[in-house]
Amino acid sequence: MKICLLGKIPPIQGGVSRDMLWFAYTCAAAGHHVHIVTNAIEVEPEFRIFTLDYSDPSLQDIHSPLDHPNITIHQTNSENIKDVHYIPYANPYVSKLTSIAVDVIKKHKCEFIYSYYFEPYCVAAYLASQWTKIPFSVEHAGSDIGSLINSPVLKQTYISILKSAHAILSSPNLLPRYIEWGIDLHKIHYDYTNRSLSHFNSSIRPLNLTHYKNHVLTLSHPYIRTFHHPTLTIPLLPDIPIIGLYGKTGEIKGHYDLIRALGLLAKKGIRFHLVCMVQGDRHNLKKLCDLIKENHIEHHTWLLPYLPHWHMPAFIQSCDIL
């Protein structure tokens, strides 16, 4: 079967990007031909994985799921429309993704459209389905249901797309809302995936943190130079526990509470290294950096940018506490 997928993939960081990638990989491994249509290359630096091409001897046997021969990626690009202007201006992601998807569906004779995340991917999938008469499915994230669809100026768009979808990938606890919205419950499906976890096992070798730090110091993007480079001046000493932290930083993640707690340990003379593989909103990341200094653990701490999630087991293995 030939499938057109619209959604996030790396270099976009996060759970939706991860799930989309493994769904594509699972389909490809089953013998289907998968065409991913995405705007991932245009992601903002706060949520971009800068190290997709990072190589380390300890990671040589771990390959990107994107390298599967049955997966083809079709990217939007800001250069495609650099001479296009209209007022008021916004990057026309929906229009770009829809146009590429329609071309891909027609050229490769795709038989089904899968989309994940309302904006802009499910909107683009709906339009592509309308124009090609190819059935499409919708999968939502927590922020879709918890935030986007609750916006008065967006709600009707997403409800209309859910009503038009040939299948909805969701969870049982949302059934009351689907009934409220008038959506046919017969097209809602659960527990549909069989994502590969072959990269995630206890035999993975630890990441060489110093090797990765040296690689990060070669990155020239202003975001990395501002937040990460200044912290990478202290060597990791042997026989001192390494506390690992990874993900988008912010108040609700508990990261700030952790920093305050580690400040208390430092006051008691307890030695540790804190290695944070974090990015996110600049305001939140600055707050994290400020808290590290306020709690006097800057000489214990590294900030590193994201690795692709299929290398995270190696990072986990390099830490004593997570």
N, C-alpha and C positions, 0 to 999 in steps of 0.2 A: 504494500500500500504506500502511496505517496501522500505525505502529510505536510501541511504548511503550519508552522508554529509562530505565533506572535507573542513576544514577551521579553523579559529581561534575561540576559546571560552575562557572565563575566566579560568585560571588566567591571560591570556593576556588582557591588557587594551586596550581600543580604540573603535572607531565607528564600525570597521569591526567585531570585536569580539562581540560587542553588537548586531549588526544586525544579525549575524549568529545565535546567541543564540535565539533571538526572532523568527527568521524564523523556527528554529528547534522546538521551543515551540509551535508556531502556527500550524505547521504540526502535532505535537504530540497531541495537544488539539483537532484537527479535526479527530483523530482516527488513524492516520498513525503511523507506527513504524519507529522510526528514529535512525539510527546508525551513531554517529559522530566520524569520524576519524581525529585525531588532534595531533599536537606536542606541545600543549599549556603548558604542564608541564615543557617543556624545555626552556621556554621564559627567556630572560635575566632579571636581577633584575631591570633595568631601566624602564621596561614596565610590570613588574609583579605585580599583586594584591596579597599582602602578607596576606590579612585579609579576605579571603573567608569564614573562619570559625568564624568570629567575631560575638559575641552574646551580645545583650544589651536588657534590659527589654523593651525599647521603640521600638525595632525592631522585637519582638517575632512573630508578626503576618505577617511578610514579609518573604516569602520563595523564595529560589532560583528557577528560571525556570528550572534549570538542574535537579531538583528533580522529574520531571514528570515521571510517570511509563513507558511511551512509548518512553523514551529517554535512549539510552545506549551509553556510551562514551568508545572509544577505543584509548588509548594513546600510542604514541611512548615514548621511555625512553632511556636516555643516557646509562643506565645500560644494555640495551638489546645488545649493541654492544661494550661493554667496552674492549673486547679482540680482536676487529677487527681493523687492522691497514692497511693503504695504503698510498702511497706517490704521490703527496702532499695531506695532510689530510684535509678533511672538513667533517662536520657532514652531513651524507647522508640523509637529510630529504626527498627528493623526493623518493628515493628507499625505505626508511622505511615506509612512508605513503602509497606508492603504494602497497607494500607487504601486509600491514595490511588491506588496502581497498579490495584487491582481496580476501583475506581470509574471510573478513566479508561478502562480496557480495555472495561468494559461500556458506558459512555456513548458512547465514540467508536468502538466496534467494532474495536479494534486486533487485528491478525492475527499479530503477533509481538512478543516481549519480548527486548530486548537489555540485558544488564547488564555492568557493568565495575567490578571491585574487590569482593573477597569480602564484606567487612564494611562496611556492612550491605546493600549493593546486591544482590549475587548471592543472598544469603539471602532478601531480600525478593522478588526475581524468582522464585526457586524456589517460594515460598509462593503468589505471585500466579498462577503457572502451574498449580499444583496445584488452585487454587480456580476458575480460569476455563477450564482445559483448553487454554490457548493455549501453543504451543511457546516455549521460551526458550533463549537462548544466554548463555554465560559468557565474559568476557574477564578475564584476571588481570594484575596488575602484578608487578613484581619483588619487592616486599615481600610480596605474597600468597604467592608460592612460596618466597621466601627466609626468611620469618618466620612469617606467620600460620598457614600449613598445617603448620608444624613444632611448633606448640604442642600438647602432649598433650590439653589441654582443648578445643581447637578443631578438631583435625585431622579427626575423623570427620564433623563437620558439613560441611566443605568437600569432602571426598572424596565424600560422599553426593550433594552438589549437582552435582559434576562428573559423577558417574555418571548423574544424572537429566537433565542438560542435553541438549538436542537438537543443540547445536553448541558447540564449545569453540574459542576463538580464542587460539592459543598459538604456541610456537616449537619447531622440530624437536629442539633439544637437550634437551627435557624428555620425550621419548618413553620413555626408560627408567623414569622415575618414573610415567608414566601406566600403563605395563605393570605395574609393581609394585603400583599401586593398583587394578588390574583394570578399567581404563576402556577402552571401545571406541574403538580408534584411528581408526575410519572417520569419527567425528564431529569430529575435530580438523582445523582449517583454518589456513592460513598466508597471509601476504601478501594480506589480504582488503580492504585499505583503499585509497582513492584520495583522501586528504585534500587539501583545497584549500590551496595555498600562495600564493594571489594577493596576500596581504598582505605577503609576504616577498620583496622584490626591492630591487635597488640604487638604484632611482629614488626611494625613500622619502625625504622631507625630514627633516633632523635635528630632534630634539626640542629645543625651547627650554628648556634646563635651568633657567634662572633663573625662567622663567614657572612651571615645574612646582614648583620650590622654594617659590615664593610661595603656590602653591595648597596645598602640604603644610602650610605654616605656618597655614592656616585650619582644618586638621583638629583636632578637639578630643578624639579618643579618647585615654585615658590611655596606651595602648601607644605611640602615635605621639609623644605629648608627652614620654614618658620617654626613648625611644631616638633619635628622629629630630630633633625640634626643637632640642635643644642643639647639634647639629652644624652647623646651617644659619645660622651667623652670619658666615662668611667669604665674600666674593664670589669668583666665578670670574674670574681675571685673564686677559686676552687673551694669546695667543701662548705659553701654557703648556700642555703636553700633558695631555690628560684620559685617565686610566686608568679604565675602566669595569668594574664587577663587579656581577653580579646573580644572584639565586637564594636558596634557603634556606641560611643560614650554618651552619657546623659544622666540626669538625676534619677529617672525611673529604672535605670539599669543597675543601680546600687554601687556604681563605681566610686562616687564621692564618699559614700559611707566606708568603703574599703580603704580609701586613702586615709581617712581620719583614724580608722582602727590601726592601720600600719604605723601612723604617726605615734600612737600610744606605745606600740611595740618598740619603735626606735628610741623613744624616751627611756625605756627600760634597758636599753643596751642590747636588745636582741638583734642579731645580724640577719639580713636577708637581702636578696635582690628581687626587685619587682620589674618584670618585663611585660609591658603593655603593648599588645598589637591592636592599636585603636586608631580610628579616624572618626569622621562625623562632622556635624555642624561646627563651624569655626568658634562660635560663642561657647559651645559646650566643651570643645577641646581646650580652649584657652582657660576655662574654669578649672578643668582637670589639671592643667599645668600649674595654675596659680595655687590650687590646693596642695599639690605635691610640694611646692616651695613653702607654703604656710605651715605644713606639717613636717618640714625639715627632713624629707626623704628623697630630695633630688639627687643625693649622692648614692642612693640605692637603686635608682630607677632609670630604665630605658623606655622610650616610646618608639615603637616600630610601626611602619605602615602595614596594611593588610598583605597577607599572602593569599593566593587562590585557595578556596576551601579544601581542595583535595590535598593540599600540603599541610592542613591544620593538624592531622594526626601526628606528624613529625614535630610540630611545635608543642603539642600536648606531651609527647614523650620527652621533650627537653626540659619540662618543668617538674617540680616536686609537688606543688600545690596549684590548683586552678580555681 
